[in-house]
Amino acid sequence: MNRFIALIVAALTTGGAAELSVRPEASAGSAPSAASAASAARDVRLIGRWDITITTPTGSAPSWLEIDSSGREALVGRITGIVGSARPITEIITAGDSLRFAVPRQWESGNGELRVVGRLQGNRLVGRMTFPDNSTLNWQGVRAPLLVRAHAPAWGAPIVLLDENDLNGWLAMGSPNQWVVRSGVLSSPKSGVNLRTSRTFGDFKLHIEFRYPKESNSGVYLRGRHEVQIEDDYGQGPDSHRFSGVYGFISPSEIAAKPAGQWQTYDITLIGRMVTVVANGKMVICNQEIPGITGGAIDSNEGAPGPLYLQGDHGPVEHRHIIITPAR
């Protein structure tokens, strides 16, 4: 996943976040007794998926939270932080409309846990997030959209996204830019910045070809928010973090990867949250729901169109014949 984004978390300081009032019973500092926890009726409005925006000293960063019911009293869930993939929340402590929980660190800097407190405020969730390096930032969440189409899409004309010898239509996501185009091949010869299209898309069909050297790693982000993994996983078993998986959410039925050094293809259809992935001619994900954003997403605004975004910070990768067919 995006290691360079970990620098964002490492740079965060407590001085950059405004103090947020959280009810005492939702404070992470003291654990309620079993009796008091059971007596505090949970607010069912907490349950669901939330698209989260974290306020940082340099702007905003995306996150995602899912809260689900487990039995009569317990709440569990999943969270995607600024970096990494969705990780399980084994227990969410609630007191009325307030919540708190902690999960082990994943790719963040520091040695602590990722700790979250929040409460309902109208139709939003607001709270504080304390990172493993003990920096604390404010966040707010809105209900994640269902993204259900009323009718099947009508497909427009295919759009060739890659020119023969230049980066026209593409934007480097940082500097210096290591991406180059020669004879119709887009190449990232070494680890560096990521790359995105200047255009944005809603629902679409995508054809993309790629090649990587042994042990390299990349990915293609759909709408800039949902990563389909590109990685040297030839001969491995299926996993959501491996070749053709939707990172941290959906495992492919098999690893249809070729050995490193060969050209390979993805044909991906994304309609709302429903994704189908055909890898090297084999359907490995068939019309499955993507629950939320991947770490490293451009933002958490899942209802908006977004760019195609190629990962370039994990090793060399080449692309060619990038063609997108948008829905009308």
HELIX and SHEET records of a PDB file:
HELIX    1   1 ARG A    3  ILE A    5  5                                   3    
HELIX    2   2 ALA A    6  ALA A   11  1                                   6    
HELIX    3   3 THR A   14  GLY A   16  5                                   3    
HELIX    4   4 PRO A   24  ALA A   26  5                                   3    
HELIX    5   5 ALA A   34  SER A   39  1                                   6    
HELIX    6   6 VAL A   44  LEU A   46  5                                   3    
SHEET    1   A 9 ARG A  87  ILE A  89  0                                        
SHEET    2   A 9 ALA A  74  THR A  80 -1                                        
SHEET    3   A 9 GLY A  59  SER A  70 -1                                        
SHEET    4   A 9 GLY A  48  THR A  56 -1                                        
SHEET    5   A 9 THR A 136  ARG A 143 -1                                        
SHEET    6   A 9 ARG A 124  THR A 130 -1                                        
SHEET    7   A 9 GLU A 113  GLN A 121 -1                                        
SHEET    8   A 9 SER A  98  PRO A 104 -1                                        
SHEET    9   A 9 ILE A  93  ALA A  95 -1                                        
SHEET    1   B 4 ILE A 159  VAL A 160  0                                        
SHEET    2   B 4 VAL A 317  PRO A 326 -1                                        
SHEET    3   B 4 VAL A 185  SER A 188 -1                                        
SHEET    4   B 4 VAL A 180  ARG A 182 -1                                        
SHEET    1   C 6 ILE A 159  VAL A 160  0                                        
SHEET    2   C 6 VAL A 317  PRO A 326 -1                                        
SHEET    3   C 6 PHE A 204  ARG A 211 -1                                        
SHEET    4   C 6 GLN A 264  ILE A 271 -1                                        
SHEET    5   C 6 MET A 274  ALA A 279 -1                                        
SHEET    6   C 6 LYS A 282  GLU A 289 -1                                        
SHEET    1   D 5 TRP A 170  ALA A 172  0                                        
SHEET    2   D 5 LEU A 195  THR A 197 -1                                        
SHEET    3   D 5 TYR A 309  LEU A 310 -1                                        
SHEET    4   D 5 ASN A 217  LEU A 222 -1                                        
SHEET    5   D 5 HIS A 226  GLU A 231 -1                                        
END                                                                             
